[in-house]
Amino acid sequence: MIDGYGGSFEKLNDERRVLRCLNDLTGKLSMNKLSEPKVYFAADNGKKDPGGWSGFVVIVESHISIHTFPKKCFLSADVYSCKGGLETDLIVEFVKETFDLDEIEQNFVRRGLKYSGLTPKI
């Protein structure tokens, strides 16, 4: 999970950049798309959310999502994967450079630690 602060308003407000980021990141991580990425505009809700772009790509290994909040110069992204050896430094640097982020909060969560030992209940 990545939260990025101090990003470029123009880059965070660019639908094509979000789409390209999803496509390029999938390739850089050698992941396999199940469908082409989709990007949607979410309007300002008049409350906490000032609007921005949300993009998703479903991959064999799970999914990648990016949410931008241009008016706050903020980005939130998740790279959720069952693929071992996820290159977290590559992901952080790529997203940081793509949106000119000044600061990153990164949280890596190891999930499914007991998955390989599970047996089906049939």
Biopython code that builds the backbone (N, CA, C, O; Angstrom):
import numpy as np
from Bio.PDB.StructureBuilder import StructureBuilder

atoms = [
    (1, "MET", "N", (0.849, -1.169, 0.000)),
    (1, "MET", "CA", (0.000, 0.000, 0.000)),
    (1, "MET", "C", (0.894, 1.230, 0.000)),
    (1, "MET", "O", (1.883, 1.294, 0.730)),
    (2, "ILE", "N", (0.540, 2.189, -0.812)),
    (2, "ILE", "CA", (1.315, 3.423, -0.923)),
    (2, "ILE", "C", (0.377, 4.613, -0.787)),
    (2, "ILE", "O", (-0.667, 4.673, -1.437)),
    (3, "ASP", "N", (0.755, 5.549, 0.056)),
    (3, "ASP", "CA", (0.104, 6.857, 0.101)),
    (3, "ASP", "C", (1.171, 7.866, -0.283)),
    (3, "ASP", "O", (2.251, 7.891, 0.307)),
    (4, "GLY", "N", (0.868, 8.701, -1.276)),
    (4, "GLY", "CA", (1.832, 9.672, -1.766)),
    (4, "GLY", "C", (1.335, 11.091, -1.572)),
    (4, "GLY", "O", (0.169, 11.395, -1.822)),
    (5, "TYR", "N", (2.234, 11.954, -1.122)),
    (5, "TYR", "CA", (1.903, 13.345, -0.804)),
    (5, "TYR", "C", (2.724, 14.309, -1.652)),
    (5, "TYR", "O", (3.827, 13.982, -2.089)),
    (6, "GLY", "N", (2.179, 15.488, -1.878)),
    (6, "GLY", "CA", (2.910, 16.553, -2.564)),
    (6, "GLY", "C", (3.125, 16.292, -4.040)),
    (6, "GLY", "O", (4.109, 16.754, -4.618)),
    (7, "GLY", "N", (2.210, 15.554, -4.657)),
    (7, "GLY", "CA", (2.337, 15.238, -6.076)),
    (7, "GLY", "C", (1.945, 16.388, -6.978)),
    (7, "GLY", "O", (1.404, 17.398, -6.528)),
    (8, "SER", "N", (2.224, 16.219, -8.250)),
    (8, "SER", "CA", (1.887, 17.206, -9.267)),
    (8, "SER", "C", (0.384, 17.194, -9.547)),
    (8, "SER", "O", (-0.180, 16.155, -9.890)),
    (9, "PHE", "N", (-0.260, 18.352, -9.399)),
    (9, "PHE", "CA", (-1.689, 18.450, -9.693)),
    (9, "PHE", "C", (-1.969, 17.960, -11.114)),
    (9, "PHE", "O", (-2.896, 17.179, -11.328)),
    (10, "GLU", "N", (-1.180, 18.410, -12.075)),
    (10, "GLU", "CA", (-1.411, 18.067, -13.479)),
    (10, "GLU", "C", (-1.282, 16.566, -13.714)),
    (10, "GLU", "O", (-2.097, 15.973, -14.421)),
    (11, "LYS", "N", (-0.269, 15.960, -13.128)),
    (11, "LYS", "CA", (-0.051, 14.523, -13.341)),
    (11, "LYS", "C", (-1.096, 13.679, -12.612)),
    (11, "LYS", "O", (-1.529, 12.650, -13.132)),
    (12, "LEU", "N", (-1.499, 14.098, -11.430)),
    (12, "LEU", "CA", (-2.537, 13.383, -10.696)),
    (12, "LEU", "C", (-3.909, 13.546, -11.346)),
    (12, "LEU", "O", (-4.806, 12.734, -11.124)),
    (13, "ASN", "N", (-4.065, 14.585, -12.138)),
    (13, "ASN", "CA", (-5.338, 14.865, -12.790)),
    (13, "ASN", "C", (-5.356, 14.392, -14.244)),
    (13, "ASN", "O", (-6.201, 14.833, -15.023)),
    (14, "ASP", "N", (-4.447, 13.511, -14.613)),
    (14, "ASP", "CA", (-4.289, 13.052, -15.990)),
    (14, "ASP", "C", (-4.747, 11.598, -16.116)),
    (14, "ASP", "O", (-4.043, 10.675, -15.705)),
    (15, "GLU", "N", (-5.925, 11.413, -16.685)),
    (15, "GLU", "CA", (-6.506, 10.075, -16.854)),
    (15, "GLU", "C", (-5.555, 9.140, -17.597)),
    (15, "GLU", "O", (-5.376, 7.990, -17.195)),
    (16, "ARG", "N", (-4.949, 9.624, -18.671)),
    (16, "ARG", "CA", (-4.050, 8.779, -19.469)),
    (16, "ARG", "C", (-2.804, 8.380, -18.685)),
    (16, "ARG", "O", (-2.284, 7.280, -18.873)),
    (17, "ARG", "N", (-2.328, 9.247, -17.824)),
    (17, "ARG", "CA", (-1.154, 8.924, -17.000)),
    (17, "ARG", "C", (-1.491, 7.793, -16.022)),
    (17, "ARG", "O", (-0.684, 6.885, -15.820)),
    (18, "VAL", "N", (-2.677, 7.848, -15.418)),
    (18, "VAL", "CA", (-3.100, 6.782, -14.504)),
    (18, "VAL", "C", (-3.190, 5.462, -15.274)),
    (18, "VAL", "O", (-2.710, 4.433, -14.798)),
    (19, "LEU", "N", (-3.792, 5.488, -16.438)),
    (19, "LEU", "CA", (-3.912, 4.293, -17.281)),
    (19, "LEU", "C", (-2.532, 3.752, -17.657)),
    (19, "LEU", "O", (-2.284, 2.550, -17.564)),
    (20, "ARG", "N", (-1.651, 4.632, -18.074)),
    (20, "ARG", "CA", (-0.296, 4.223, -18.462)),
    (20, "ARG", "C", (0.460, 3.649, -17.262)),
    (20, "ARG", "O", (1.202, 2.677, -17.405)),
    (21, "CYS", "N", (0.277, 4.240, -16.097)),
    (21, "CYS", "CA", (0.931, 3.744, -14.888)),
    (21, "CYS", "C", (0.495, 2.307, -14.596)),
    (21, "CYS", "O", (1.330, 1.462, -14.274)),
    (22, "LEU", "N", (-0.793, 2.026, -14.707)),
    (22, "LEU", "CA", (-1.298, 0.675, -14.464)),
    (22, "LEU", "C", (-0.715, -0.314, -15.470)),
    (22, "LEU", "O", (-0.295, -1.410, -15.098)),
    (23, "ASN", "N", (-0.690, 0.070, -16.731)),
    (23, "ASN", "CA", (-0.135, -0.795, -17.778)),
    (23, "ASN", "C", (1.359, -1.026, -17.566)),
    (23, "ASN", "O", (1.826, -2.164, -17.595)),
    (24, "ASP", "N", (2.101, 0.051, -17.353)),
    (24, "ASP", "CA", (3.557, -0.051, -17.224)),
    (24, "ASP", "C", (3.975, -0.802, -15.957)),
    (24, "ASP", "O", (4.912, -1.599, -15.986)),
    (25, "LEU", "N", (3.287, -0.548, -14.864)),
    (25, "LEU", "CA", (3.638, -1.219, -13.617)),
    (25, "LEU", "C", (3.387, -2.721, -13.722)),
    (25, "LEU", "O", (4.181, -3.521, -13.227)),
    (26, "THR", "N", (2.302, -3.098, -14.357)),
    (26, "THR", "CA", (2.020, -4.517, -14.573)),
    (26, "THR", "C", (3.170, -5.171, -15.329)),
    (26, "THR", "O", (3.615, -6.259, -14.963)),
    (27, "GLY", "N", (3.648, -4.519, -16.371)),
    (27, "GLY", "CA", (4.764, -5.043, -17.152)),
    (27, "GLY", "C", (6.057, -5.090, -16.373)),
    (27, "GLY", "O", (6.784, -6.081, -16.434)),
    (28, "LYS", "N", (6.359, -4.010, -15.628)),
    (28, "LYS", "CA", (7.599, -3.952, -14.852)),
    (28, "LYS", "C", (7.672, -5.056, -13.805)),
    (28, "LYS", "O", (8.760, -5.516, -13.459)),
    (29, "LEU", "N", (6.514, -5.483, -13.298)),
    (29, "LEU", "CA", (6.459, -6.523, -12.273)),
    (29, "LEU", "C", (6.266, -7.917, -12.870)),
    (29, "LEU", "O", (6.122, -8.895, -12.137)),
    (30, "SER", "N", (6.263, -8.008, -14.207)),
    (30, "SER", "CA", (6.059, -9.281, -14.919)),
    (30, "SER", "C", (4.780, -9.971, -14.470)),
    (30, "SER", "O", (4.751, -11.181, -14.247)),
    (31, "MET", "N", (3.718, -9.173, -14.340)),
    (31, "MET", "CA", (2.412, -9.703, -13.977)),
    (31, "MET", "C", (1.568, -9.826, -15.234)),
    (31, "MET", "O", (1.886, -9.237, -16.268)),
    (32, "ASN", "N", (0.506, -10.584, -15.142)),
    (32, "ASN", "CA", (-0.315, -10.909, -16.306)),
    (32, "ASN", "C", (-1.728, -10.362, -16.154)),
    (32, "ASN", "O", (-2.458, -10.737, -15.236)),
    (33, "LYS", "N", (-2.104, -9.469, -17.068)),
    (33, "LYS", "CA", (-3.428, -8.843, -17.013)),
    (33, "LYS", "C", (-4.518, -9.832, -17.425)),
    (33, "LYS", "O", (-4.366, -10.572, -18.397)),
    (34, "LEU", "N", (-5.619, -9.834, -16.673)),
    (34, "LEU", "CA", (-6.812, -10.585, -17.057)),
    (34, "LEU", "C", (-7.725, -9.723, -17.917)),
    (34, "LEU", "O", (-8.549, -10.238, -18.673)),
    (35, "SER", "N", (-7.573, -8.414, -17.796)),
    (35, "SER", "CA", (-8.333, -7.474, -18.604)),
    (35, "SER", "C", (-7.513, -6.194, -18.720)),
    (35, "SER", "O", (-6.537, -6.001, -17.994)),
    (36, "GLU", "N", (-7.909, -5.344, -19.618)),
    (36, "GLU", "CA", (-7.240, -4.053, -19.755)),
    (36, "GLU", "C", (-7.611, -3.165, -18.565)),
    (36, "GLU", "O", (-8.718, -3.270, -18.036)),
    (37, "PRO", "N", (-6.702, -2.301, -18.146)),
    (37, "PRO", "CA", (-6.995, -1.389, -17.035)),
    (37, "PRO", "C", (-8.181, -0.481, -17.369)),
    (37, "PRO", "O", (-8.421, -0.145, -18.529)),
    (38, "LYS", "N", (-8.897, -0.105, -16.344)),
    (38, "LYS", "CA", (-10.021, 0.831, -16.457)),
    (38, "LYS", "C", (-9.759, 2.001, -15.521)),
    (38, "LYS", "O", (-9.285, 1.820, -14.399)),
    (39, "VAL", "N", (-10.074, 3.201, -15.996)),
    (39, "VAL", "CA", (-9.914, 4.407, -15.185)),
    (39, "VAL", "C", (-11.241, 5.154, -15.191)),
    (39, "VAL", "O", (-11.873, 5.312, -16.236)),
    (40, "TYR", "N", (-11.650, 5.606, -14.026)),
    (40, "TYR", "CA", (-12.928, 6.297, -13.848)),
    (40, "TYR", "C", (-12.689, 7.631, -13.157)),
    (40, "TYR", "O", (-11.775, 7.761, -12.343)),
    (41, "PHE", "N", (-13.517, 8.625, -13.484)),
    (41, "PHE", "CA", (-13.463, 9.893, -12.772)),
    (41, "PHE", "C", (-14.515, 9.890, -11.678)),
    (41, "PHE", "O", (-15.678, 9.568, -11.926)),
    (42, "ALA", "N", (-14.112, 10.245, -10.479)),
    (42, "ALA", "CA", (-15.026, 10.384, -9.348)),
    (42, "ALA", "C", (-15.116, 11.869, -9.020)),
    (42, "ALA", "O", (-14.115, 12.504, -8.686)),
    (43, "ALA", "N", (-16.307, 12.406, -9.117)),
    (43, "ALA", "CA", (-16.510, 13.837, -8.864)),
    (43, "ALA", "C", (-16.400, 14.159, -7.378)),
    (43, "ALA", "O", (-16.546, 13.285, -6.523)),
    (44, "ASP", "N", (-16.143, 15.418, -7.094)),
    (44, "ASP", "CA", (-16.123, 15.947, -5.733)),
    (44, "ASP", "C", (-17.457, 15.616, -5.068)),
    (44, "ASP", "O", (-18.518, 15.869, -5.640)),
    (45, "ASN", "N", (-17.407, 15.053, -3.865)),
    (45, "ASN", "CA", (-18.663, 14.713, -3.184)),
    (45, "ASN", "C", (-19.141, 15.817, -2.244)),
    (45, "ASN", "O", (-20.129, 15.633, -1.532)),
    (46, "GLY", "N", (-18.451, 16.967, -2.229)),
    (46, "GLY", "CA", (-18.871, 18.081, -1.393)),
    (46, "GLY", "C", (-18.547, 17.875, 0.082)),
    (46, "GLY", "O", (-18.926, 18.692, 0.920)),
    (47, "LYS", "N", (-17.861, 16.808, 0.397)),
    (47, "LYS", "CA", (-17.490, 16.516, 1.792)),
    (47, "LYS", "C", (-15.986, 16.352, 1.854)),
    (47, "LYS", "O", (-15.245, 17.272, 1.509)),
    (48, "LYS", "N", (-15.535, 15.202, 2.286)),
    (48, "LYS", "CA", (-14.105, 14.939, 2.463)),
    (48, "LYS", "C", (-13.388, 14.688, 1.136)),
    (48, "LYS", "O", (-12.215, 15.032, 0.992)),
    (49, "ASP", "N", (-14.079, 14.098, 0.179)),
    (49, "ASP", "CA", (-13.461, 13.675, -1.079)),
    (49, "ASP", "C", (-13.566, 14.771, -2.139)),
    (49, "ASP", "O", (-14.668, 15.108, -2.573)),
    (50, "PRO", "N", (-12.412, 15.337, -2.564)),
    (50, "PRO", "CA", (-12.441, 16.402, -3.562)),
    (50, "PRO", "C", (-12.451, 15.909, -5.005)),
    (50, "PRO", "O", (-12.301, 16.705, -5.932)),
    (51, "GLY", "N", (-12.625, 14.612, -5.201)),
    (51, "GLY", "CA", (-12.681, 14.054, -6.551)),
    (51, "GLY", "C", (-11.310, 13.720, -7.103)),
    (51, "GLY", "O", (-10.284, 14.170, -6.593)),
    (52, "GLY", "N", (-11.318, 12.921, -8.157)),
    (52, "GLY", "CA", (-10.081, 12.517, -8.802)),
    (52, "GLY", "C", (-10.300, 11.287, -9.653)),
    (52, "GLY", "O", (-11.434, 10.942, -9.986)),
    (53, "TRP", "N", (-9.216, 10.630, -10.003)),
    (53, "TRP", "CA", (-9.253, 9.459, -10.885)),
    (53, "TRP", "C", (-9.006, 8.190, -10.085)),
    (53, "TRP", "O", (-8.160, 8.158, -9.191)),
    (54, "SER", "N", (-9.758, 7.144, -10.419)),
    (54, "SER", "CA", (-9.550, 5.823, -9.831)),
    (54, "SER", "C", (-9.327, 4.845, -10.959)),
    (54, "SER", "O", (-10.131, 4.762, -11.888)),
    (55, "GLY", "N", (-8.232, 4.101, -10.882)),
    (55, "GLY", "CA", (-7.911, 3.137, -11.910)),
    (55, "GLY", "C", (-7.624, 1.776, -11.317)),
    (55, "GLY", "O", (-7.087, 1.657, -10.216)),
    (56, "PHE", "N", (-7.996, 0.736, -12.077)),
    (56, "PHE", "CA", (-7.849, -0.645, -11.617)),
    (56, "PHE", "C", (-7.397, -1.520, -12.766)),
    (56, "PHE", "O", (-7.788, -1.317, -13.915)),
    (57, "VAL", "N", (-6.573, -2.492, -12.440)),
    (57, "VAL", "CA", (-6.262, -3.543, -13.398)),
    (57, "VAL", "C", (-6.314, -4.860, -12.628)),
    (57, "VAL", "O", (-5.674, -5.020, -11.589)),
    (58, "VAL", "N", (-7.092, -5.796, -13.168)),
    (58, "VAL", "CA", (-7.181, -7.127, -12.574)),
    (58, "VAL", "C", (-6.113, -7.977, -13.240)),
    (58, "VAL", "O", (-6.029, -8.051, -14.466)),
    (59, "ILE", "N", (-5.309, -8.609, -12.421)),
    (59, "ILE", "CA", (-4.204, -9.412, -12.926)),
    (59, "ILE", "C", (-4.351, -10.844, -12.401)),
    (59, "ILE", "O", (-5.048, -11.080, -11.414)),
    (60, "VAL", "N", (-3.704, -11.775, -13.054)),
    (60, "VAL", "CA", (-3.730, -13.166, -12.611)),
    (60, "VAL", "C", (-3.302, -13.238, -11.147)),
    (60, "VAL", "O", (-3.840, -14.029, -10.373)),
    (61, "GLU", "N", (-2.341, -12.416, -10.780)),
    (61, "GLU", "CA", (-1.771, -12.429, -9.433)),
    (61, "GLU", "C", (-2.578, -11.606, -8.427)),
    (61, "GLU", "O", (-2.171, -11.535, -7.267)),
    (62, "SER", "N", (-3.667, -10.999, -8.792)),
    (62, "SER", "CA", (-4.645, -10.278, -7.961)),
    (62, "SER", "C", (-5.076, -8.954, -8.593)),
    (62, "SER", "O", (-5.867, -8.976, -9.535)),
    (63, "HIS", "N", (-4.580, -7.777, -8.107)),
    (63, "HIS", "CA", (-4.993, -6.507, -8.718)),
    (63, "HIS", "C", (-4.066, -5.359, -8.311)),
    (63, "HIS", "O", (-3.312, -5.449, -7.342)),
    (64, "ILE", "N", (-4.152, -4.287, -9.082)),
    (64, "ILE", "CA", (-3.468, -3.033, -8.763)),
    (64, "ILE", "C", (-4.518, -1.934, -8.858)),
    (64, "ILE", "O", (-5.296, -1.895, -9.811)),
    (65, "SER", "N", (-4.541, -1.043, -7.873)),
    (65, "SER", "CA", (-5.475, 0.089, -7.918)),
    (65, "SER", "C", (-4.724, 1.378, -7.602)),
    (65, "SER", "O", (-3.768, 1.396, -6.827)),
    (66, "ILE", "N", (-5.193, 2.452, -8.229)),
    (66, "ILE", "CA", (-4.632, 3.785, -8.005)),
    (66, "ILE", "C", (-5.792, 4.761, -7.865)),
    (66, "ILE", "O", (-6.713, 4.768, -8.682)),
    (67, "HIS", "N", (-5.738, 5.575, -6.834)),
    (67, "HIS", "CA", (-6.739, 6.620, -6.615)),
    (67, "HIS", "C", (-5.991, 7.939, -6.487)),
    (67, "HIS", "O", (-5.108, 8.073, -5.640)),
    (68, "THR", "N", (-6.339, 8.913, -7.321)),
    (68, "THR", "CA", (-5.684, 10.221, -7.238)),
    (68, "THR", "C", (-6.654, 11.267, -6.701)),
    (68, "THR", "O", (-7.862, 11.202, -6.931)),
    (69, "PHE", "N", (-6.099, 12.215, -5.992)),
    (69, "PHE", "CA", (-6.855, 13.334, -5.433)),
    (69, "PHE", "C", (-6.070, 14.599, -5.774)),
    (69, "PHE", "O", (-5.373, 15.151, -4.922)),
    (70, "PRO", "N", (-6.187, 15.059, -7.033)),
    (70, "PRO", "CA", (-5.357, 16.175, -7.510)),
    (70, "PRO", "C", (-5.423, 17.427, -6.648)),
    (70, "PRO", "O", (-4.396, 18.059, -6.401)),
    (71, "LYS", "N", (-6.617, 17.798, -6.186)),
    (71, "LYS", "CA", (-6.749, 19.023, -5.397)),
    (71, "LYS", "C", (-6.026, 18.936, -4.061)),
    (71, "LYS", "O", (-5.724, 19.961, -3.450)),
    (72, "LYS", "N", (-5.750, 17.729, -3.606)),
    (72, "LYS", "CA", (-5.008, 17.518, -2.358)),
    (72, "LYS", "C", (-3.560, 17.107, -2.644)),
    (72, "LYS", "O", (-2.777, 16.899, -1.718)),
    (73, "CYS", "N", (-3.204, 16.992, -3.946)),
    (73, "CYS", "CA", (-1.859, 16.547, -4.357)),
    (73, "CYS", "C", (-1.510, 15.208, -3.710)),
    (73, "CYS", "O", (-0.377, 14.994, -3.281)),
    (74, "PHE", "N", (-2.505, 14.301, -3.645)),
    (74, "PHE", "CA", (-2.419, 13.042, -2.919)),
    (74, "PHE", "C", (-2.763, 11.868, -3.826)),
    (74, "PHE", "O", (-3.564, 11.990, -4.753)),
    (75, "LEU", "N", (-2.145, 10.740, -3.538)),
    (75, "LEU", "CA", (-2.406, 9.503, -4.267)),
    (75, "LEU", "C", (-2.416, 8.343, -3.281)),
    (75, "LEU", "O", (-1.640, 8.321, -2.326)),
    (76, "SER", "N", (-3.292, 7.389, -3.518)),
    (76, "SER", "CA", (-3.320, 6.155, -2.750)),
    (76, "SER", "C", (-3.303, 5.004, -3.751)),
    (76, "SER", "O", (-4.083, 4.996, -4.704)),
    (77, "ALA", "N", (-2.422, 4.037, -3.538)),
    (77, "ALA", "CA", (-2.308, 2.904, -4.467)),
    (77, "ALA", "C", (-2.142, 1.611, -3.688)),
    (77, "ALA", "O", (-1.539, 1.580, -2.615)),
    (78, "ASP", "N", (-2.688, 0.549, -4.252)),
    (78, "ASP", "CA", (-2.519, -0.792, -3.692)),
    (78, "ASP", "C", (-2.020, -1.713, -4.789)),
    (78, "ASP", "O", (-2.564, -1.741, -5.893)),
    (79, "VAL", "N", (-0.984, -2.460, -4.472)),
    (79, "VAL", "CA", (-0.523, -3.529, -5.342)),
    (79, "VAL", "C", (-0.708, -4.790, -4.515)),
    (79, "VAL", "O", (0.093, -5.104, -3.634)),
    (80, "TYR", "N", (-1.779, -5.499, -4.818)),
    (80, "TYR", "CA", (-2.142, -6.692, -4.064)),
    (80, "TYR", "C", (-1.783, -7.889, -4.914)),
    (80, "TYR", "O", (-2.270, -8.032, -6.036)),
    (81, "SER", "N", (-0.929, -8.751, -4.381)),
    (81, "SER", "CA", (-0.439, -9.852, -5.200)),
    (81, "SER", "C", (-0.130, -11.079, -4.376)),
    (81, "SER", "O", (0.372, -10.986, -3.256)),
    (82, "CYS", "N", (-0.436, -12.232, -4.944)),
    (82, "CYS", "CA", (-0.049, -13.502, -4.333)),
    (82, "CYS", "C", (1.313, -13.946, -4.871)),
    (82, "CYS", "O", (1.825, -14.999, -4.494)),
    (83, "LYS", "N", (1.884, -13.139, -5.747)),
    (83, "LYS", "CA", (3.195, -13.452, -6.311)),
    (83, "LYS", "C", (4.264, -13.204, -5.254)),
    (83, "LYS", "O", (4.293, -12.134, -4.644)),
    (84, "GLY", "N", (5.122, -14.154, -5.035)),
    (84, "GLY", "CA", (6.198, -13.994, -4.066)),
    (84, "GLY", "C", (7.266, -13.042, -4.589)),
    (84, "GLY", "O", (7.383, -12.827, -5.795)),
    (85, "GLY", "N", (8.038, -12.478, -3.674)),
    (85, "GLY", "CA", (9.156, -11.635, -4.057)),
    (85, "GLY", "C", (8.768, -10.317, -4.696)),
    (85, "GLY", "O", (9.458, -9.844, -5.600)),
    (86, "LEU", "N", (7.688, -9.721, -4.252)),
    (86, "LEU", "CA", (7.219, -8.458, -4.808)),
    (86, "LEU", "C", (8.285, -7.377, -4.631)),
    (86, "LEU", "O", (8.801, -7.188, -3.530)),
    (87, "GLU", "N", (8.610, -6.677, -5.701)),
    (87, "GLU", "CA", (9.664, -5.660, -5.685)),
    (87, "GLU", "C", (9.107, -4.326, -5.193)),
    (87, "GLU", "O", (8.767, -3.449, -5.988)),
    (88, "THR", "N", (9.020, -4.189, -3.872)),
    (88, "THR", "CA", (8.381, -3.013, -3.288)),
    (88, "THR", "C", (9.148, -1.731, -3.598)),
    (88, "THR", "O", (8.531, -0.691, -3.828)),
    (89, "ASP", "N", (10.475, -1.782, -3.609)),
    (89, "ASP", "CA", (11.255, -0.575, -3.917)),
    (89, "ASP", "C", (10.990, -0.092, -5.336)),
    (89, "ASP", "O", (10.874, 1.111, -5.572)),
    (90, "LEU", "N", (10.895, -1.016, -6.277)),
    (90, "LEU", "CA", (10.599, -0.667, -7.673)),
    (90, "LEU", "C", (9.229, 0.004, -7.767)),
    (90, "LEU", "O", (9.072, 1.015, -8.450)),
    (91, "ILE", "N", (8.247, -0.563, -7.080)),
    (91, "ILE", "CA", (6.886, -0.026, -7.112)),
    (91, "ILE", "C", (6.869, 1.394, -6.563)),
    (91, "ILE", "O", (6.319, 2.298, -7.192)),
    (92, "VAL", "N", (7.467, 1.594, -5.395)),
    (92, "VAL", "CA", (7.477, 2.916, -4.749)),
    (92, "VAL", "C", (8.152, 3.942, -5.644)),
    (92, "VAL", "O", (7.604, 5.022, -5.864)),
    (93, "GLU", "N", (9.322, 3.625, -6.160)),
    (93, "GLU", "CA", (10.050, 4.580, -7.005)),
    (93, "GLU", "C", (9.291, 4.893, -8.289)),
    (93, "GLU", "O", (9.249, 6.046, -8.718)),
    (94, "PHE", "N", (8.696, 3.882, -8.903)),
    (94, "PHE", "CA", (7.959, 4.097, -10.146)),
    (94, "PHE", "C", (6.756, 5.018, -9.929)),
    (94, "PHE", "O", (6.545, 5.955, -10.699)),
    (95, "VAL", "N", (5.974, 4.756, -8.889)),
    (95, "VAL", "CA", (4.794, 5.580, -8.606)),
    (95, "VAL", "C", (5.228, 6.990, -8.207)),
    (95, "VAL", "O", (4.619, 7.974, -8.627)),
    (96, "LYS", "N", (6.280, 7.085, -7.397)),
    (96, "LYS", "CA", (6.779, 8.396, -6.962)),
    (96, "LYS", "C", (7.196, 9.242, -8.158)),
    (96, "LYS", "O", (6.851, 10.420, -8.236)),
    (97, "GLU", "N", (7.935, 8.649, -9.089)),
    (97, "GLU", "CA", (8.391, 9.375, -10.275)),
    (97, "GLU", "C", (7.248, 9.700, -11.227)),
    (97, "GLU", "O", (7.210, 10.786, -11.805)),
    (98, "THR", "N", (6.321, 8.769, -11.392)),
    (98, "THR", "CA", (5.216, 8.964, -12.332)),
    (98, "THR", "C", (4.357, 10.169, -11.971)),
    (98, "THR", "O", (3.879, 10.882, -12.853)),
    (99, "PHE", "N", (4.159, 10.396, -10.664)),
    (99, "PHE", "CA", (3.276, 11.479, -10.222)),
    (99, "PHE", "C", (4.020, 12.600, -9.484)),
    (99, "PHE", "O", (3.386, 13.456, -8.867)),
    (100, "ASP", "N", (5.343, 12.601, -9.543)),
    (100, "ASP", "CA", (6.177, 13.622, -8.883)),
    (100, "ASP", "C", (5.813, 13.796, -7.415)),
    (100, "ASP", "O", (5.605, 14.918, -6.953)),
    (101, "LEU", "N", (5.735, 12.700, -6.689)),
    (101, "LEU", "CA", (5.371, 12.735, -5.276)),
    (101, "LEU", "C", (6.567, 13.147, -4.430)),
    (101, "LEU", "O", (7.684, 12.683, -4.658)),
    (102, "ASP", "N", (6.334, 14.017, -3.455)),
    (102, "ASP", "CA", (7.399, 14.469, -2.557)),
    (102, "ASP", "C", (7.665, 13.478, -1.435)),
    (102, "ASP", "O", (8.807, 13.292, -1.015)),
    (103, "GLU", "N", (6.602, 12.845, -0.954)),
    (103, "GLU", "CA", (6.713, 11.984, 0.223)),
    (103, "GLU", "C", (5.848, 10.745, 0.031)),
    (103, "GLU", "O", (4.773, 10.805, -0.565)),
    (104, "ILE", "N", (6.336, 9.625, 0.546)),
    (104, "ILE", "CA", (5.628, 8.344, 0.424)),
    (104, "ILE", "C", (5.486, 7.703, 1.792)),
    (104, "ILE", "O", (6.435, 7.666, 2.576)),
    (105, "GLU", "N", (4.295, 7.199, 2.069)),
    (105, "GLU", "CA", (4.086, 6.278, 3.186)),
    (105, "GLU", "C", (3.867, 4.912, 2.546)),
    (105, "GLU", "O", (3.014, 4.755, 1.673)),
    (106, "GLN", "N", (4.632, 3.940, 2.982)),
    (106, "GLN", "CA", (4.547, 2.602, 2.411)),
    (106, "GLN", "C", (4.220, 1.603, 3.513)),
    (106, "GLN", "O", (4.836, 1.622, 4.578)),
    (107, "ASN", "N", (3.263, 0.744, 3.258)),
    (107, "ASN", "CA", (2.911, -0.317, 4.192)),
    (107, "ASN", "C", (2.887, -1.634, 3.427)),
    (107, "ASN", "O", (2.087, -1.815, 2.508)),
    (108, "PHE", "N", (3.757, -2.538, 3.809)),
    (108, "PHE", "CA", (3.806, -3.853, 3.186)),
    (108, "PHE", "C", (3.184, -4.837, 4.162)),
    (108, "PHE", "O", (3.640, -4.964, 5.298)),
    (109, "VAL", "N", (2.154, -5.526, 3.725)),
    (109, "VAL", "CA", (1.439, -6.476, 4.572)),
    (109, "VAL", "C", (1.595, -7.868, 3.969)),
    (109, "VAL", "O", (1.195, -8.111, 2.831)),
    (110, "ARG", "N", (2.173, -8.764, 4.733)),
    (110, "ARG", "CA", (2.271, -10.158, 4.288)),
    (110, "ARG", "C", (0.956, -10.829, 4.646)),
    (110, "ARG", "O", (0.517, -10.794, 5.796)),
    (111, "ARG", "N", (0.330, -11.444, 3.641)),
    (111, "ARG", "CA", (-0.984, -12.050, 3.844)),
    (111, "ARG", "C", (-0.942, -13.520, 3.475)),
    (111, "ARG", "O", (-0.058, -13.966, 2.744)),
    (112, "GLY", "N", (-1.905, -14.265, 3.987)),
    (112, "GLY", "CA", (-2.041, -15.674, 3.636)),
    (112, "GLY", "C", (-0.856, -16.521, 4.039)),
    (112, "GLY", "O", (-0.471, -17.433, 3.307)),
    (113, "LEU", "N", (-0.274, -16.240, 5.181)),
    (113, "LEU", "CA", (0.939, -16.933, 5.604)),
    (113, "LEU", "C", (0.729, -18.434, 5.793)),
    (113, "LEU", "O", (1.684, -19.206, 5.712)),
    (114, "LYS", "N", (-0.503, -18.851, 6.042)),
    (114, "LYS", "CA", (-0.805, -20.274, 6.237)),
    (114, "LYS", "C", (-1.436, -20.914, 5.000)),
    (114, "LYS", "O", (-1.830, -22.080, 5.032)),
    (115, "TYR", "N", (-1.528, -20.154, 3.922)),
    (115, "TYR", "CA", (-2.212, -20.612, 2.709)),
    (115, "TYR", "C", (-1.676, -21.937, 2.166)),
    (115, "TYR", "O", (-2.460, -22.829, 1.843)),
    (116, "SER", "N", (-0.358, -22.078, 2.059)),
    (116, "SER", "CA", (0.220, -23.266, 1.431)),
    (116, "SER", "C", (-0.075, -24.542, 2.221)),
    (116, "SER", "O", (-0.030, -25.634, 1.656)),
    (117, "GLY", "N", (-0.372, -24.426, 3.496)),
    (117, "GLY", "CA", (-0.670, -25.614, 4.302)),
    (117, "GLY", "C", (-2.140, -25.984, 4.351)),
    (117, "GLY", "O", (-2.512, -26.956, 5.008)),
    (118, "LEU", "N", (-2.983, -25.219, 3.663)),
    (118, "LEU", "CA", (-4.424, -25.505, 3.699)),
    (118, "LEU", "C", (-4.763, -26.723, 2.844)),
    (118, "LEU", "O", (-4.160, -26.962, 1.798)),
    (119, "THR", "N", (-5.740, -27.481, 3.320)),
    (119, "THR", "CA", (-6.275, -28.581, 2.520)),
    (119, "THR", "C", (-7.747, -28.312, 2.281)),
    (119, "THR", "O", (-8.432, -27.782, 3.156)),
    (120, "PRO", "N", (-8.245, -28.675, 1.098)),
    (120, "PRO", "CA", (-9.656, -28.421, 0.785)),
    (120, "PRO", "C", (-10.601, -29.242, 1.661)),
    (120, "PRO", "O", (-10.315, -30.387, 2.010)),
    (121, "LYS", "N", (-11.720, -28.636, 2.001)),
    (121, "LYS", "CA", (-12.778, -29.326, 2.730)),
    (121, "LYS", "C", (-13.845, -29.716, 1.720)),
    (121, "LYS", "O", (-14.703, -28.909, 1.362)),
    (122, "ILE", "N", (-13.785, -30.928, 1.279)),
    (122, "ILE", "CA", (-14.727, -31.387, 0.248)),
    (122, "ILE", "C", (-15.602, -32.491, 0.819)),
    (122, "ILE", "O", (-16.465, -33.019, 0.118)),
]
sb = StructureBuilder()
sb.init_structure("model")
sb.init_model(0)
sb.init_chain("A")
sb.init_seg("    ")
for serial, (resi, resn, name, xyz) in enumerate(atoms, 1):
    if name == "N":
        sb.init_residue(resn, " ", resi, " ")
    sb.init_atom(name, np.array(xyz, "f"), 0.0, 1.0, " ", f" {name:<3s}", serial, name[0])
structure = sb.get_structure()
